[in-house]
Amino acid sequence: MSRRWLAAAPILALAILTAGCGGDGDDTAAGSPTPTASTPATGASTPGTPASTPSTPEPTGGAGGVPDACTLISSAKLSDLLGSDQGTGQQQSLTPQRSVCMYESGTITAVEIAANYEASRDLIANDSSHVMSNVGGVGNEAFFDDVGGVGQLVAKGDRFFVAVTFVYEHRDSSIETAKQIAAAMLAAAEG
């Protein structure tokens, strides 16, 4: 994992985590955004949860709500799109509102209920350490959150929004790659 990733991941995590949530079992989304793809950067993990890297993603309901983020895109497809081996995805968080998966490479995928999208977007937009830009061509709406070499593309569908957080070298081509990843994840999540 690069030094740039290690330095920027806590920044992304802090920005998302300050959104807070109503509790892991809280199914009410209004006014209670939950963390997106940056949750694992804090080092938290769910003990005893097995890694999941199916060859064909088969979303399963997470705690009765969102699908498991580790099933929305296969490790092989993620590796192919990002141009390097991403390793095995490890479930980091699974609640009715949110699912987060972290790969051995440090790449993070997440899925969350769509009702939390605006609050998460507003939180990032109001943080001056982030450079956020709107992105077209994926989902109902999307944005790219840039923290100097570590980016997060967040795309909203009808029922869910998805995010992919990764280290990049070339911003514009990385956004295009992230759009492909997000589109595959949204298609699997929205079913």
C-alpha positions as CSV (number, residue, x, y, z in Angstrom):
1,M,0.0,0.0,0.0
2,S,1.5,3.4,-0.9
3,R,2.3,6.1,1.6
4,R,-0.1,8.4,-0.2
5,W,-2.9,6.0,0.5
6,L,-2.0,5.5,4.1
7,A,-1.9,9.3,4.6
8,A,-5.1,10.1,2.8
9,A,-7.3,7.2,4.0
10,P,-7.8,8.6,7.5
11,I,-8.8,12.0,6.0
12,L,-11.5,10.3,3.8
13,A,-12.6,8.2,6.8
14,L,-12.9,11.2,9.1
15,A,-15.0,13.2,6.6
16,I,-17.4,10.3,6.1
17,L,-17.5,9.2,9.7
18,T,-18.4,12.6,11.0
19,A,-21.7,12.2,9.2
20,G,-22.6,9.7,12.0
21,C,-25.5,7.3,11.9
22,G,-28.6,6.5,13.9
23,G,-27.1,3.1,15.0
24,D,-26.4,-0.1,13.2
25,G,-29.9,-1.3,13.5
26,D,-31.6,2.0,12.7
27,D,-33.6,1.7,9.5
28,T,-34.7,5.3,9.4
29,A,-32.4,7.2,7.0
30,A,-33.7,10.8,7.2
31,G,-31.1,12.9,8.8
32,S,-28.8,10.0,9.7
33,P,-26.2,9.5,7.0
34,T,-23.9,6.5,7.5
35,P,-20.3,6.2,6.5
36,T,-19.5,5.2,2.9
37,A,-16.5,3.6,1.5
38,S,-14.1,5.1,4.0
39,T,-15.2,3.2,7.1
40,P,-12.5,0.5,7.0
41,A,-9.7,3.1,7.0
42,T,-10.2,3.4,10.7
43,G,-8.9,-0.1,11.1
44,A,-12.2,-1.5,12.4
45,S,-13.3,-4.9,11.1
46,T,-15.9,-7.4,11.9
47,P,-14.1,-10.4,13.6
48,G,-14.8,-13.8,12.2
49,T,-16.4,-12.6,9.0
50,P,-15.1,-14.6,6.1
51,A,-13.7,-13.0,2.9
52,S,-15.9,-13.1,-0.1
53,T,-14.7,-13.0,-3.7
54,P,-17.3,-14.8,-5.9
55,S,-16.4,-15.3,-9.5
56,T,-19.9,-14.1,-10.4
57,P,-21.3,-11.5,-8.0
58,E,-24.5,-12.6,-6.3
59,P,-25.8,-9.9,-4.0
60,T,-27.2,-11.1,-0.8
61,G,-29.2,-9.0,1.6
62,G,-27.1,-7.5,4.4
63,A,-28.9,-7.7,7.7
64,G,-32.2,-7.4,5.9
65,G,-31.3,-4.3,4.0
66,V,-28.4,-3.5,1.6
67,P,-26.6,-6.2,-0.3
68,D,-23.1,-7.4,0.8
69,A,-20.6,-5.0,-0.8
70,C,-18.1,-7.9,-1.3
71,T,-20.6,-9.5,-3.8
72,L,-21.3,-6.5,-6.0
73,I,-18.2,-6.9,-8.1
74,S,-15.8,-9.8,-8.3
75,S,-12.2,-9.4,-7.3
76,A,-11.2,-10.5,-10.8
77,K,-13.3,-7.8,-12.5
78,L,-12.2,-5.1,-10.0
79,S,-8.5,-6.1,-10.5
80,D,-9.0,-6.0,-14.3
81,L,-10.6,-2.6,-14.3
82,L,-8.0,-1.1,-11.8
83,G,-5.1,-2.8,-13.6
84,S,-3.6,-4.5,-10.6
85,D,-4.4,-7.5,-8.3
86,Q,-6.9,-6.3,-5.7
87,G,-6.7,-9.5,-3.6
88,T,-9.5,-10.8,-1.5
89,G,-12.4,-8.6,-0.3
90,Q,-13.0,-8.7,3.4
91,Q,-16.4,-7.6,4.9
92,Q,-15.8,-4.6,7.2
93,S,-19.3,-3.5,8.1
94,L,-22.7,-4.9,7.4
95,T,-25.9,-3.2,8.7
96,P,-29.4,-2.7,7.3
97,Q,-28.2,0.7,5.9
98,R,-24.6,0.0,4.9
99,S,-22.1,-2.6,3.7
100,V,-18.4,-2.0,3.3
101,C,-15.8,-4.3,1.8
102,M,-12.0,-3.7,1.9
103,Y,-9.6,-5.5,-0.5
104,E,-6.1,-6.6,0.3
105,S,-4.8,-3.8,-2.0
106,G,-6.6,-1.1,0.2
107,T,-9.4,-0.5,-2.4
108,I,-12.7,-0.1,-0.6
109,T,-16.2,-0.8,-2.1
110,A,-19.4,0.2,-0.3
111,V,-23.2,0.2,-0.7
112,E,-25.7,2.2,1.3
113,I,-29.3,3.1,1.2
114,A,-30.1,5.9,-1.3
115,A,-31.8,8.1,1.4
116,N,-28.3,8.7,3.0
117,Y,-26.7,10.1,-0.3
118,E,-27.4,13.8,0.1
119,A,-26.2,14.0,3.7
120,S,-23.0,12.2,2.8
121,R,-22.5,14.4,-0.3
122,D,-23.1,17.6,1.7
123,L,-20.6,16.5,4.4
124,I,-17.8,16.0,1.8
125,A,-18.8,19.2,-0.1
126,N,-18.4,21.3,3.1
127,D,-14.9,19.9,3.9
128,S,-12.3,22.2,2.4
129,S,-9.7,19.4,2.4
130,H,-11.7,17.6,-0.3
131,V,-12.0,18.5,-4.0
132,M,-15.4,17.3,-5.1
133,S,-16.7,17.3,-8.7
134,N,-19.9,16.1,-10.2
135,V,-19.7,13.1,-12.5
136,G,-22.1,12.2,-15.3
137,G,-22.8,8.9,-17.0
138,V,-23.3,6.7,-14.0
139,G,-26.3,6.3,-11.8
140,N,-29.0,9.0,-11.2
141,E,-26.2,11.3,-9.9
142,A,-22.6,10.9,-8.9
143,F,-19.5,12.7,-7.7
144,F,-15.8,12.2,-7.4
145,D,-14.1,13.1,-4.1
146,D,-10.4,13.8,-4.5
147,V,-7.9,13.9,-1.7
148,G,-4.7,14.1,-3.8
149,G,-4.1,10.7,-5.2
150,V,-6.8,8.9,-3.3
151,G,-10.3,9.2,-4.8
152,Q,-13.7,8.1,-4.1
153,L,-16.5,7.9,-6.7
154,V,-20.0,7.8,-5.3
155,A,-23.0,7.0,-7.5
156,K,-26.6,7.0,-6.5
157,G,-29.2,4.6,-7.9
158,D,-32.9,4.3,-7.1
159,R,-32.6,2.3,-3.9
160,F,-28.9,2.4,-3.1
161,F,-25.8,4.4,-3.6
162,V,-22.4,2.8,-4.1
163,A,-18.8,4.0,-3.7
164,V,-15.4,2.8,-4.6
165,T,-12.3,4.3,-2.9
166,F,-8.8,3.7,-4.4
167,V,-5.4,5.1,-5.1
168,Y,-5.0,6.6,-8.6
169,E,-2.2,8.1,-10.7
170,H,-4.2,9.9,-13.4
171,R,-7.4,11.6,-12.2
172,D,-9.4,11.7,-15.5
173,S,-8.8,8.1,-16.6
174,S,-9.3,7.0,-13.0
175,I,-12.8,8.6,-12.9
176,E,-13.7,6.7,-16.0
177,T,-12.5,3.5,-14.5
178,A,-14.4,4.2,-11.3
179,K,-17.6,4.9,-13.3
180,Q,-17.3,1.4,-14.8
181,I,-16.9,-0.1,-11.3
182,A,-19.8,1.9,-9.8
183,A,-22.0,1.0,-12.8
184,A,-21.4,-2.7,-12.3
185,M,-21.9,-2.4,-8.5
186,L,-25.2,-0.4,-9.0
187,A,-26.5,-2.9,-11.5
188,A,-25.9,-5.8,-9.1
189,A,-27.3,-3.9,-6.1
190,E,-30.4,-2.6,-7.8
191,G,-30.9,-6.0,-9.4
